């Protein structure tokens, strides 16, 4: 019964919960419940998914043979089959008479495309009817899987079934993700597939989930759960063992602090917790939270929350460190384009390095699906009168300009309605330039902007709101006023532009065709000479590009002038062309000066792309983020090298208590005995005076539930520009530490209080169910 509430005093409750927590710390794992995580049977899994009688799912469970399409000659068929957990696809491959089994999760599929909707199928799929073909697109850097079915009906069954499973996976709670994760681990650990677990299998499972538990304690826990006393854990006993593993004593302590002796939260107590979190919540809002997250029906009826429901709430998006209000469009989108940071890609066509990597239309699609709003097209003379795109004078493969424009048409506005900029690097002759213009007009149609919005030369750039669903071209443009010889020289002196470029590609094209010139409206590329000249003579529709080296030099020498230039004009920054591995520069330096189009190699993971993803993780991930007010003021005195000379938001004292982590990924899956020694580093990226890194101690041999309880403090003088990056690494005494996971977000989008951080992989994909648990305070100084 959950009624007749009676309380001890808050202090007594807190004392009791603290004593309880100390007891928990004496044992590696607690004996409290965590929602009864169990090894799911197939029927139970699909009942939970609501797909028990679905005909498409039944076909997937039986399995189907598909051809994997990756060359002109069809490969042998492979059997693909949905596993009983409802979230894993099994398939078998054969190499030199040896068979190997593989798995991938539905959670890792980003989209399913029907027909010839991938570069691979367009290139190699012609021997199969289009209706029998489909493509699985994976999150992160994993390559697409192009498949051809034996029949149209079977292809449609799998496409529909996968989409249903993906939709259900997208809606899964953290608890359900944990159940799926545990089910997968148990399935792998149960070597003889008898649905029972010996102590040896349990020990193997513990290593798989990244925990090195003392043998004596592990056996004691095993025997406590072995109610049948047969040295095997069966389903209910496995459930009990997993329940004890999944305990969260740190969350229990917080819960008991607010709930008191009866171990249930009333609406008033939950409201008190929310207020301590820094959230102004009414009793009605607290009640709504209980109705959403409480698992016990009787507790919901009495408007009460139990421990499991409280944990569900803290693990949900409502308990995320990223302010969920900022995940929607919340900024003013009616200001000039130059007042926004714009997510921008360099060498967008590459899937690997710029010397010998592959060029692919898929690279454009991936960038666009990540919210990129400025893509680069390196255009060169091709055969049969068709321009091609690749990294000139290198061994990178080539793709047709026309195919790239078709992919851009199909994906330009799937993830953002705001304008897309095509940055043309033009090395074509006049004839193929005209072909480029014709392809853009024919393929893009009304999406391509070819005239100013009001028909007149604007005094300032239009806004993202005004340019919704429009594609803009950045490139050189013929002069309209040929009576101004100085401006003709300003635009067309190729020697000056060569000096400016700092790139490894020769400027083969000096002449511009009228047709290509005409599609350039608001982003006319001009060389940069000096800030005084640019500020007095450059039109709002004219913009310049700067190498990272040139931009860095200008910031150090004339930081405030660069800021003022970027108030009125767009600027594009690009990496030095001599980097063999397509490495990136630090984009934060350029954002500090108000540069908008800070172009990075999206195909190169690392801290630089983490910062880019973090910068554009807000405002609906639309690829446009409004710059701080001091970077939008033409009279601004702000200098990123000397940020004290400005007015704006007061400095912030940031305190992050790193409490625990949960289910960190195992790094060396080949070596079962290898278990991570994790530590957490918190980094502040902003103006130079704010840049700082601090870290916790490492925890030996525990990636499952390490506990730190360490507090890291920072003083941030320009919080409007600062990003917070939280990274987990595996400590190593003999070599460099290994990356485990990270999450990056703007400081002003950080939520205070107890928060979970859902970690991302090196290429930005989810590491679910891996999380960090922290407590955050942000205080204005």
For each residue, the residues with C-beta under 8 A, 3 or more apart:
1: 4
2: 264 296 298 299 302 304 306
3: 302
4: 1
5: 262 264 266
6: 261 262
7: 13 260 261 262
8: 12 13 16 260 261
9: 12 13
10: 13 14 257 260
11: 14 15
12: 8 9 15 16 261
13: 7 8 9 10 16 17 256 257 259 260 261
14: 10 11 17 18 256 257
15: 11 12 18 19
16: 8 12 13 19 20 256 261
17: 13 14 20 21 252 253 256 257
18: 14 15 21 22 253
19: 15 16 22 23
20: 16 17 23 24 249 252 253 256
21: 17 18 24 25 249 250 252 253
22: 18 19 25 26
23: 19 20 26 27
24: 20 21 27 30 247 249 252
25: 21 22 249 707
26: 22 23
27: 23 24 30 217
28: 211 213 214 217
29: 213 221 244 245 247 705
30: 24 27 244 247 249 252
31: 244 247
32: 244 247 248 249 252 307
33: 36 243 247 307 308
34: 37 243 246 247 248 308 311
35: 175 178 243 246 295 308 311 312
36: 33 239 243
37: 34 178 179 182 239 242 243 246
38: 179 182 235 236 238 239 242
39: 182 183 186 187 195 235 238 239 242
40: 44 45 48 84 85 179 183
41: 44 45 84
42: 45 46 61 84 85 86
43: 46 47 52
44: 40 41 47 48
45: 40 41 42 48 49 84 85 86 87 183
46: 42 43 49 51 52 54 57 86
47: 43 44 50 52
48: 40 44 45 86 176
49: 45 46 86 165 168
50: 47 168
51: 46 54 57 86 164 165 168
52: 43 46 47
53:
54: 46 51 57 58 161 164
55: 58 59 157
56: 59 60 157 158 160 161 164
57: 46 51 54 60 61 82 86 161 164 165
58: 54 55 61 62
59: 55 56 62 64 154 157 158 161
60: 56 57 63 64 81 82 157 158 161 162
61: 42 57 58 81 82 84
62: 58 59 81
63: 60 79 80 81 82
64: 59 60 79 80 81 149 150 154 157 158
65: 77 78 79 80 150
66: 77 78 80 147 148 149 150
67: 74 75 76 77 78 128 147 148
68: 75 78 145 146 147
69: 74 75 120 121 124 125 128 133 146 147 148
70: 75 120 124 146
71: 75 124
72: 124 127
73:
74: 67 69 127 128 148
75: 67 68 69 70 71
76: 67 94
77: 65 66 67
78: 65 66 67 68 91 92 93
79: 63 64 65 91 92
80: 63 64 65 66 89 90 91 147 158
81: 60 61 62 63 64 89 90 91
82: 57 60 61 63 86 88 89 90 161 165
83: 86 87 88 89 90 103 187
84: 40 41 42 45 61
85: 40 42 45 88 180 183 184 187
86: 42 45 46 48 49 51 57 82 83 106 165 168
87: 45 83 105 106 107 165 169 180 184
88: 82 83 85 103 104 105 106 184
89: 80 81 82 83 103 104 105 106
90: 80 81 82 83 101 102 103
91: 78 79 80 81 101 102 103
92: 78 79 99 100 101 102
93: 78 99 100 102
94: 76 97 98 99 100
95: 98 100
96:
97: 94
98: 94 95
99: 92 93 94
100: 92 93 94 95
101: 90 91 92
102: 90 91 92 93
103: 83 88 89 90 91
104: 88 89 108 109 138
105: 87 88 89 108 109 184
106: 86 87 88 89 109 162 165 166 169
107: 87 169 177 180 766 768
108: 104 105 138 139 140 142 765
109: 104 105 106 112 136 137 138 139 162 166
110: 137 138 139 369
111: 137
112: 109 134 135 136 137 159 162 163 166
113: 117 118 134 135 137
114: 117 133 134 155 159
115: 121 130 131 133 134
116: 121 122 125 130 133
117: 113 114 121 135
118: 113 121 122 135 137 144 146 362
119: 122 123 360 361 362 399 403
120: 69 70 123 124 125 135 144 146
121: 69 115 116 117 118 124 125 133 135 146
122: 116 118 119 125 403
123: 119 120
124: 69 70 71 72 120 121 146
125: 69 116 120 121 122 128 130 133 146 148
126:
127: 72 74
128: 67 69 74 125 132 133 148
129: 132 133 152
130: 115 116 125 133
131: 115 152 155
132: 128 129 148 149 150 151 152 154 155
133: 69 114 115 116 121 125 128 129 130 146 147 148 149 155
134: 112 113 114 115 147 149 155 158 159
135: 112 113 117 118 120 121 144 145 146 147
136: 109 112 144 145 147 162
137: 109 110 111 112 113 118 144
138: 104 108 109 110 142 143 144 145
139: 108 109 110 142 764 765 766
140: 108 761 763 764 765
141: 603 605 763
142: 108 138 139
143: 138
144: 118 120 135 136 137 138 362
145: 68 135 136 138
146: 68 69 70 118 120 121 124 125 133 135
147: 66 67 68 69 80 133 134 135 136
148: 66 67 69 74 125 128 132 133 155
149: 64 66 132 133 134 152 154 155 158
150: 64 65 66 132 154
151: 132 154 155
152: 129 131 132 149 155 156
153: 156 157
154: 59 64 132 149 150 151 157 158
155: 114 131 132 133 134 148 149 151 152 158 159
156: 152 153 159 160
157: 55 56 59 60 64 153 154 160 161
158: 56 59 60 64 80 134 149 154 155 161 162
159: 112 114 134 155 156 162 163
160: 56 156 157 163 164
161: 54 56 57 59 60 82 157 158 164 165
162: 60 106 109 112 136 158 159 165 166
163: 112 159 160 166 167
164: 51 54 56 57 160 161 167 168
165: 49 51 57 82 86 87 106 161 162 168 169
166: 106 109 112 162 163 169 170
167: 163 164 170 171
168: 49 50 51 86 164 165 171 172
169: 87 106 107 165 166 172
170: 166 167
171: 167 168
172: 168 169 176 177 180
173: 176 177 312 315 316
174: 177 178 312 315 316 756 768 769 771
175: 35 178 179 311 312 315
176: 48 172 173 179 180
177: 107 172 173 174 180 181 768 769
178: 35 37 174 175 181 182 246 663 769
179: 37 38 40 175 176 182 183
180: 85 87 107 172 176 177 183 184
181: 177 178 184 185 663 768 769
182: 37 38 39 178 179 185 186 242 246
183: 39 40 45 85 179 180 186 187
184: 85 87 88 105 180 181 187 188
185: 181 182 188 189 205 208 209
186: 39 182 183 189 190 197 205 238 242
187: 39 83 85 183 184 190
188: 184 185 205 208
189: 185 186 197 201 202 204 205 208
190: 186 187 193 194 195 196 197 201
191: 201 204
192:
193: 190
194: 190
195: 39 190 234 235
196: 190 232 233 234
197: 186 189 190 201 202 205 232 233 238 241
198: 201 202 231 232
199: 202 203 218 219 222 231
200: 203 204
201: 189 190 191 197 198 204 205
202: 189 197 198 199 205 206 218 222 233 241
203: 199 200 206 207 215 218
204: 189 191 200 201 207 208 672
205: 185 186 188 189 197 201 202 208 209
206: 202 203 209 211 212 213 218 704
207: 203 204 210 211 212 672 673 675
208: 185 188 189 204 205 666 672
209: 185 205 206 245 663 666 703 704
210: 207 663 664 665 666 675 676 702 703 704
211: 28 206 207 675 701 702 703 704 705
212: 206 207 675 701 702
213: 28 29 206 217 218
214: 28 217 218
215: 203 218 219
216: 219 220
217: 27 28 213 214 220 221
218: 199 202 203 206 213 214 215 221 222
219: 199 215 216 222 223
220: 216 217 223 224
221: 29 217 218 224 225 241 244
222: 199 202 218 219 225 226 233 241
223: 219 220 226
224: 220 221
225: 221 222 233 237 238 240 241 244
226: 222 223 229 230 231 232 233 237
227: 236 237
228: 232 234 237
229: 226
230: 226
231: 198 199 226
232: 196 197 198 226 228
233: 196 197 202 222 225 226 237 238 241
234: 195 196 228 237 238
235: 38 39 195 238 239
236: 38 227 239 240
237: 225 226 227 228 233 234 240 241
238: 38 39 186 197 225 233 234 235 241 242
239: 36 37 38 39 235 236 242 243
240: 225 236 237 243 244
241: 197 202 221 222 225 233 237 238 244 245
242: 37 38 39 182 186 238 239 245 246
243: 33 34 35 36 37 239 240 246 247
244: 29 30 31 32 221 225 240 241 247
245: 29 209 241 242 704
246: 34 35 37 178 182 242 243
247: 24 29 30 31 32 33 34 243 244 252
248: 32 34 251 252 311 660 662 705
249: 20 21 24 25 30 32 252 253
250: 21 253 254 659 660 707 773
251: 248 254 255 307 310 311 314 773
252: 17 20 21 24 30 32 247 248 249 255 256 307
253: 17 18 20 21 249 250 256 257
254: 250 251 257 258 273 754
255: 251 252 258 259 263 265 307 310 311
256: 13 14 16 17 20 252 253 259 260 263
257: 10 13 14 17 253 254
258: 254 255 265 269 270 272 273
259: 13 255 256 262 263 264 265 269
260: 7 8 10 13 256 263 269
261: 6 7 8 12 13 16
262: 5 6 7 259
263: 255 256 259 260 306 307
264: 2 5 259 299 304 305 306
265: 255 258 259 269 270 273 290 304 305 306 310
266: 5 269 270 303 304
267: 270 271 283 286 287 290 303
268: 271 272 283 286
269: 258 259 260 265 266 272 273
270: 258 265 266 267 273 274 286 289 290 305
271: 267 268 274 275 281 282 283 285 286
272: 258 268 269 275 276
273: 254 258 265 269 270 276 277
274: 270 271 277 279 281 285 286 289
275: 271 272 278 279 280 281
276: 272 273 753
277: 273 274 751 752 753 754
278: 275 751 752 753
279: 274 275 753
280: 275
281: 271 274 275 285 286 289
282: 271 285 286
283: 267 268 271 286 287
284: 287 288
285: 271 274 281 282 288 289
286: 267 268 270 271 274 281 282 283 289 290
287: 267 283 284 290 291 303
288: 284 285 291 292
289: 270 274 281 285 286 292 293 305 313 318
290: 265 267 270 286 287 293 294 299 300 303 304 305 309
291: 287 288 294 300 303
292: 288 289 313
293: 289 290 305 309 310 312 313 316
294: 290 291 299 300 304 305 306 309 312
295: 35 299 306 308 309 312
296: 2 299 300 306 308 309
297: 300 301
298: 2 301 302
299: 2 264 290 294 295 296 302 304 305 306 309
300: 290 291 294 296 297 303 304
301: 297 298
302: 2 3 298 299
303: 266 267 287 290 291 300
304: 2 264 265 266 290 294 299 300
305: 264 265 270 289 290 293 294 299 309 310 313
306: 2 263 264 265 294 295 296 299 309 310
307: 32 33 251 252 255 263 310 311
308: 33 34 35 295 296 311 312
309: 290 293 294 295 296 299 305 306 312 313
310: 251 255 265 293 305 306 307 313 314
311: 34 35 175 248 251 255 307 308 314 315
312: 35 173 174 175 293 294 295 308 309 315 316
313: 289 292 293 305 309 310 316 318 319
314: 251 310 311 319 754 756
315: 173 174 175 311 312 319 756 771
316: 173 174 293 312 313 319 320
317: 320 324
318: 289 313 324
319: 313 314 315 316 754 755 756
320: 316 317 324 751 755 756 757 758
321: 743 745 750 751 755 756 757 774 776
322: 326 327 617 618 745 749 750 751
323: 326 327 618 749 750 751
324: 317 318 320 327
325: 328 330
326: 322 323 330 618 619 746 749
327: 322 323 324 617 618 620 621
328: 325 619 620
329: 333 619 620 622
330: 325 326 618 619 620
331: 619 624 625 626
332: 335 626
333: 329 418 463 464 465 624 626
334: 463 465 466
335: 332 339 340 463 626 632
336: 339 460 461 462 463 540
337: 340 342 419 461 462 463 464 467 522 570 596
338: 461 540 566 567 568 569 570 596
339: 335 336 567 626 627 631 632
340: 335 337 464 596 624 625 626 627
341: 591 596 598 615 616 624 625 626 627
342: 337 373 374 421 596 597 623 624
343: 370 371 372 373 374 612 615 616 623 624
344: 372 373 374 421 423 572 596 597 598 599 600
345: 348 367 372 374 375 376 599 600 601 602
346: 376 574 575 599 600 601 602
347: 350 354 376 378 391 582 601 603
348: 345 363 364 367 372 375 376 377 602
349: 359 360 361 363 364 376 377 378 389 390 391 399 404
350: 347 353 354 357 358 359 360 363 391 396 582 601 603
351: 357 358 359 360 362 363 603
352: 356 357 358 582 603
353: 350 356 357 580 581 582
354: 347 350 357 391 394 396 577 579 580 582 601
355: 391 394 395 396 580
356: 352 353 394 395 396
357: 350 351 352 353 354 391 396 397 582 603
358: 350 351 352 396 397
359: 349 350 351 363 389 390 391 396 397 398 399
360: 119 349 350 351 363 364 397 399
361: 119 349 364 365 399 403 404 406 407
362: 118 119 144 351 365 366
363: 348 349 350 351 359 360 366 367 602 603
364: 348 349 360 361 367 368 375 404 407 408 411
365: 361 362 368 369 407 410 411
366: 362 363 369 370 602
367: 345 348 363 364 370 372 375 602
368: 364 365 371 372 375 408 411 412 414 415 420
369: 110 365 366 411 414 415
370: 343 366 367 415 602 613 764
371: 343 368 415 416 616 621 622 623
372: 343 344 345 348 367 368 375 602 623
373: 342 343 344 416 418 419 420 421 622 623 624
374: 342 343 344 345 420 421 422 423 474 572 597 599
375: 345 348 364 367 368 372 408 420 421 422 423
376: 345 346 347 348 349 423 425 574 599
377: 348 349 389 401 404 422 423 424 425
378: 347 349 389 390 391 392 425 427 505
379: 387 388 389 401 424 425 426 427 428 432 436
380: 387 388 389 390 392 398 427 428
381: 387 388 427 428 429 432
382: 385 386 387 388 398 400 401 432
383: 386
384:
385: 382 431 432 435
386: 382 383 400 401 402 432 435
387: 379 380 381 382 400 401 402 428 432 433 435 436
388: 379 380 381 382 398 399 400 401
389: 349 359 377 378 379 380 398 399 400 401 404
390: 349 359 378 380 394 396 397 398 399
391: 347 349 350 354 355 357 359 378 394 396 505
392: 378 380 427 505 506
393: 504 505 506
394: 354 355 356 390 391
395: 355 356
396: 350 354 355 356 357 358 359 390 391
397: 357 358 359 360 390
398: 359 380 382 388 389 390
399: 119 349 359 360 361 388 389 390 403 404
400: 382 386 387 388 389 403 404
401: 377 379 382 386 387 388 389 404 405 435 436 439
402: 386 387 405 406 439 443
403: 119 122 361 399 400 406 407
404: 349 361 364 377 389 399 400 401 407 408
405: 401 402 408 409 439 440 443 444
406: 361 402 403 409 410 443
407: 361 364 365 403 404 410 411
408: 364 368 375 404 405 411 412 420 422 444 471
409: 405 406 412 443 444 447
410: 365 406 407 414
411: 364 365 368 369 407 408 414
412: 368 408 409 420 447 471
413: 416 417 420 447 469
414: 368 369 410 411
415: 368 369 370 371 621 622
416: 371 373 413 620 621 622 623 624
417: 413 468 469 622
418: 333 373 464 465 467 468 622 623 624
419: 337 373 449 464 467 468 470 471 472
420: 368 373 374 375 408 412 413 470 471 472
421: 342 344 373 374 375 471 472 473 474 523 597
422: 374 375 377 408 440 471 472 473 474
423: 344 374 375 376 377 474 475 523 572 597 599
424: 377 379 436 473 474 475 516
425: 376 377 378 379 505
426: 379 433 436 475 476 509 512 516
427: 378 379 380 381 392 505 506 507 508 509
428: 379 380 381 387 432 433 436 509
429: 381 432 433 509
430: 433 434 511 513
431: 385 434 435 513
432: 379 381 382 385 386 387 428 429 435 436
433: 387 426 428 429 430 436 437 509 512 513 515 516
434: 430 431 437 438 513 515 516
435: 385 386 387 401 431 432 438 439
436: 379 387 401 424 426 428 432 433 439 440 516
437: 433 434 440 441 513 515 516 518 519
438: 434 435 441 442 515
439: 401 402 405 435 436 442 443
440: 405 422 436 437 443 444 448 473 519
441: 437 438 444 445 448 450 519
442: 438 439 445
443: 402 405 406 409 439 440
444: 405 408 409 440 441 447 448 471
445: 441 442 448
446:
447: 409 412 413 444 469 470 471
448: 440 441 444 445 470 471 473 519
449: 419 467 470 471 472 473 521 522
450: 441 518 519 521
451: 455 521
452: 455 456 457 458 521 522
453: 458 462 466 467
454: 458
455: 451 452
456: 452
457: 452 539 541
458: 452 453 454 461 462 522 540 541
459: 540
460: 336 540 568
461: 336 337 338 458 522 540 541 570
462: 336 337 453 458 466 467 522
463: 333 334 335 336 337 466 467
464: 333 337 340 418 419 467 468 624
465: 333 334 418 468
466: 334 453 462 463
467: 337 418 419 449 453 462 463 464 470 472
468: 417 418 419 464 465
469: 413 417 447
470: 419 420 447 448 449 467
471: 408 412 419 420 421 422 444 447 448 449
472: 419 420 421 422 449 467 521 522 523
473: 421 422 424 440 448 449 519 520 521 523
474: 374 421 422 423 424 520 523 524 525 543 572
475: 423 424 426 512 516 517 519 520 523 524 525
476: 426 491 512 517 520 524 525
477: 512 517 520 524 525
478: 512 514 517
479: 482 484 487 488 491
480:
481: 484 487
482: 479 488
483:
484: 479 481 487 488
485: 488 489
486: 489 490
487: 479 481 484 490 491
488: 479 482 484 485 491 492
489: 485 486 492 493
490: 486 487 493 526 527 529 537
491: 476 479 487 488 526 527
492: 488 489 510
493: 489 490 496 497 527
494: 497 498 507 510
495: 498 499
496: 493 499 500 527 529
497: 493 494 500 501 507 527
498: 494 495 501 507
499: 495 496
500: 496 497 527 528 544 545 546 547 550
501: 497 498 505 507 545 547
502: 547 549 550 576 577
503: 547 574 576 577
504: 393 577 578
505: 378 391 392 393 425 427 501 577
506: 392 393 427
507: 427 494 497 498 501 510
508: 427
509: 426 427 428 429 433 512
510: 492 494 507
511: 430
512: 426 433 475 476 477 478 509 516 517
513: 430 431 433 434 437 516 517
514: 478 517 518
515: 433 434 437 438 518 519
516: 424 426 433 434 436 437 475 512 513 519 520
517: 475 476 477 478 512 513 514 520
518: 437 450 514 515
519: 437 440 441 448 450 473 475 515 516
520: 473 474 475 476 477 516 517 523 524 525
521: 449 450 451 452 472 473 541
522: 337 449 452 458 461 462 472 541
523: 421 423 472 473 474 475 520 541 543 570
524: 474 475 476 477 520 539 541 542 543
525: 474 475 476 477 520 542 543 544 545
526: 490 491 538 542 543 544
527: 490 491 493 496 497 500 544
528: 500 534 544 545 546
529: 490 496 533 534
530: 533 534
531: 534 535 554 558 561 562 564 565
532: 535 536
533: 529 530 536 537 538
534: 528 529 530 531 537 538 544 565 569
535: 531 532 538 561 564 565 568
536: 532 533
537: 490 533 534
538: 526 533 534 535 542 568 569
539: 457 524 542
540: 336 338 458 459 460 461 568 569
541: 457 458 461 521 522 523 524
542: 524 525 526 538 539 569
543: 474 523 524 525 526 569 570 571 572
544: 500 525 526 527 528 534 569 571 572
545: 500 501 525 528 571 572 573 574
546: 500 528 550 551 554 571 572 573 574 595
547: 500 501 502 503 550 551 573 574 575 576 577
548: 551 552 573 574 575 576 585 590
549: 502 552 553 576
550: 500 502 546 547 553 554
551: 546 547 548 554 555 562 571 573 589 590 593 595
552: 548 549 555 556 589
553: 549 550 556 557
554: 531 546 550 551 557 558 559 561 562 593
555: 551 552 558 559 562 589 590 592 593 640 641
556: 552 553 559 641
557: 553 554
558: 531 554 555 561 562
559: 554 555 556 562 563 593 639 640 641 642
560: 563 564 636 637 638 639
561: 531 535 554 558 564 565
562: 531 551 554 555 558 559 565 566 593 594 595
563: 559 560 566 567 593 594 630 631 636 638 639 640
564: 531 535 560 561 567 568 634 636
565: 531 534 535 561 562 568 569 571
566: 338 562 563 569 570 571 593 594 595 596 631
567: 338 339 563 564 594 631 632 633 634 636
568: 338 460 535 538 540 564 565 634
569: 338 534 538 540 542 543 544 565 566
570: 337 338 461 523 543 566 596 597
571: 543 544 545 546 551 565 566 595 596 597
572: 344 374 423 474 543 544 545 546 595 596 597 599
573: 545 546 547 548 551 585 587 590 595 597 598 599
574: 346 376 503 545 546 547 548 599
575: 346 547 548 579 582 583 584 585 599 600 601
576: 502 503 547 548 549 579 585
577: 354 502 503 504 505 547
578: 504
579: 354 575 576 582 583
580: 353 354 355
581: 353 604
582: 347 350 352 353 354 357 575 579 601 603 604
583: 575 579 601 604 606
584: 575 587 600 601 604 606 608 609
585: 548 573 575 576 589 590 600 608
586: 589 608 611 685
587: 573 584 590 591 598 600 608 611 612 615
588: 591 592 611 685 686 721 723
589: 551 552 555 585 586 592 593 640
590: 548 551 555 573 585 587 593 595 598
591: 341 587 588 594 595 598 615 721
592: 555 588 589 640 686 687 721
593: 551 554 555 559 562 563 566 589 590 640
594: 562 563 566 567 591 627 631
595: 546 551 562 566 571 572 573 590 591 598
596: 337 338 340 341 342 344 566 570 571 572 627
597: 342 344 374 421 423 570 571 572 573
598: 341 344 573 587 590 591 595 612
599: 344 345 346 374 376 423 572 573 574 575
600: 344 345 346 575 584 585 587 604 608 609 612
601: 345 346 347 350 354 575 582 583 584 604
602: 345 346 348 363 366 367 370 372 609
603: 141 347 350 351 352 357 363 582
604: 581 582 583 584 600 601 608 609
605: 141 609 762 763 764
606: 583 584 609 610 762
607: 610 611 725
608: 584 585 586 587 600 604 611 612
609: 584 600 602 604 605 606 612 613 764
610: 606 607 613 614 725 742 744 760 764
611: 586 587 588 607 608 614 615 685 723 725 744
612: 343 587 598 600 608 609 615 616
613: 370 609 610 616 617 744 760 764
614: 610 611 617 723 724 725 743 744 745 746
615: 341 343 587 591 611 612 625 723 746
616: 341 343 371 612 613 619 621 623 625
617: 322 327 613 614 621 744 745 746 749
618: 322 323 326 327 330 621 625 745 746 749
619: 326 328 329 330 331 616 622 624 625 626
620: 327 328 329 330 416
621: 327 371 415 416 616 617 618
622: 329 371 373 415 416 417 418 619
623: 342 343 371 372 373 416 418 616
624: 331 333 340 341 342 343 373 416 418 464 619
625: 331 340 341 615 616 618 619
626: 331 332 333 335 339 340 341 619 632
627: 339 340 341 594 596 631 632
628: 631 632 648 720 721
629: 632 633 648
630: 563 633 636 638 646 647 648 720
631: 339 563 566 567 594 627 628 636 638
632: 335 339 567 626 627 628 629 636
633: 567 629 630 636
634: 564 567 568
635:
636: 560 563 564 567 630 631 632 633 646
637: 560 645 646
638: 560 563 630 631 643 645 646 648
639: 559 560 563 642 643 645 646
640: 555 559 563 589 592 593 643 687 688
641: 555 556 559 687 688
642: 559 639 645
643: 638 639 640 646 687 689 690 717 718
644: 717
645: 637 638 639 642
646: 630 636 637 638 639 643 718
647: 630
648: 628 629 630 638 718 720
649: 652 719 720 780
650: 780 781
651: 715 716 717 718 719 780 781
652: 649 715 716 719 747 778 779 780 781
653: 713 714 715 716 777 778 779 780 781
654: 684 713 714 715 716 724 747 750 776 777 778
655: 711 712 713 714 776 777 778 779
656: 682 711 712 713 714 726 774 775 776
657: 709 710 711 712 774 775 776
658: 680 682 696 708 709 710 711 712 772 774
659: 250 707 708 709 773 774 775
660: 248 250 705 706 707 708 772 773
661: 664 678 680 703 705 706 728 770 771 772 773
662: 248 704 705 769 770 771 772 773
663: 178 181 209 210 703 704 769 770 771
664: 210 661 676 678 703 704 706 728 740 741 759 770
665: 210 703 740 741 761 767 770
666: 208 209 210 669 674 675 676 703
667: 674 676 730 738 740
668: 671 674
669: 666
670:
671: 668 674
672: 204 207 208
673: 207
674: 666 667 668 671
675: 207 210 211 212 666 701 702 703
676: 210 664 666 667 701 702 703 730 738 740
677: 698 699 700 701 702 730 731 732
678: 661 664 698 699 702 703 706 728 729 730 731 740
679: 695 696 697 698 699 708 728 729 731 737
680: 658 661 695 696 708 726 727 728 772
681: 693 694 695 696 726 727 728 729
682: 656 658 693 694 695 712 714 724 725 726
683: 692 693 724 725 726 727
684: 654 690 691 692 693 714 716 722 723 724 747
685: 586 588 611 691 722 723 724 725
686: 588 592 690 691 716 718 719 721 722 723 747
687: 592 640 641 643 690 691 717 718 721
688: 640 641 691
689: 643 717 718
690: 643 684 686 687 716 717 718 721 722
691: 684 685 686 687 688
692: 683 684 714
693: 681 682 683 684
694: 681 682 712 713 714
695: 679 680 681 682 712
696: 658 679 680 681 708 710 712
697: 679 708 710
698: 677 678 679 731
699: 677 678 679 702 706 707 708
700: 677
701: 211 212 675 676 677
702: 210 211 212 675 676 677 678 699 705 706
703: 209 210 211 661 663 664 665 666 675 676 678 706 730 740
704: 206 209 210 211 245 662 663 664
705: 29 211 248 660 661 662 702
706: 660 661 664 678 699 702 703
707: 25 250 659 660 699
708: 658 659 660 679 680 696 697 699
709: 657 658 659
710: 657 658 696 697
711: 655 656 657 658
712: 655 656 657 658 682 694 695 696
713: 653 654 655 656 694
714: 653 654 655 656 682 684 692 694
715: 651 652 653 654 781
716: 651 652 653 654 684 686 690 719 722 747
717: 643 644 651 687 689 690
718: 643 646 648 651 686 687 689 690 721 722
719: 649 651 652 686 716 722 747 748
720: 628 630 648 649 748
721: 588 591 592 628 686 687 690 718
722: 684 685 686 690 716 718 719 746 747 748
723: 588 611 614 615 684 685 686 744 745 746 747
724: 614 654 682 683 684 685 744 745 746 747 750
725: 607 610 611 614 682 683 685 742 743 744
726: 656 680 681 682 683 742 743 744 757 772 774
727: 680 681 683 739 740 741 742
728: 661 664 678 679 680 681 740 741 742 759 772
729: 678 679 681 737 738 739 740
730: 667 676 677 678 703 737 738 739 740
731: 677 678 679 698 737
732: 677 735 736 737 738
733:
734:
735: 732
736: 732
737: 679 729 730 731 732
738: 667 676 729 730 732
739: 727 729 730 742 762
740: 664 665 667 676 678 703 727 728 729 730 759
741: 664 665 727 728 759 760 761 767 770
742: 610 725 726 727 728 739 759 760
743: 321 614 725 726 757 758 759 760 772
744: 610 611 613 614 617 723 724 725 726
745: 321 322 614 617 618 723 724 749 750
746: 326 614 615 617 618 722 723 724 749 750
747: 652 654 684 686 716 719 722 723 724 750 778
748: 719 720 722
749: 322 323 326 617 618 745 746
750: 321 322 323 654 724 745 746 747 776 778
751: 277 278 320 321 322 323 755 776
752: 277 278 755 776 777 778
753: 276 277 278 279 775 776
754: 254 277 314 319 773 774 775
755: 319 320 321 751 752 773 774 775 776
756: 174 314 315 319 320 321 771 772 773
757: 320 321 726 743 771 772 773 774
758: 320 743 766 767 768 770 771
759: 664 728 740 741 742 743 767 770 771 772
760: 610 613 741 742 743 764 765 766 767
761: 140 665 741 764 765 766 767
762: 605 606 739
763: 140 141 605
764: 139 140 370 605 609 610 613 760 761
765: 108 139 140 760 761
766: 107 139 758 760 761
767: 665 741 758 759 760 761 770
768: 107 174 177 181 758
769: 174 177 178 181 662 663
770: 661 662 663 664 665 741 758 759 767
771: 174 315 661 662 663 756 757 758 759
772: 658 660 661 662 680 726 728 743 756 757 759
773: 250 251 659 660 661 662 754 755 756 757
774: 321 656 657 658 659 726 754 755 757
775: 656 657 659 753 754 755
776: 321 654 655 656 657 750 751 752 753 755
777: 653 654 655 752
778: 652 653 654 655 747 750 752
779: 652 653 655
780: 649 650 651 652 653
781: 650 651 652 653 715
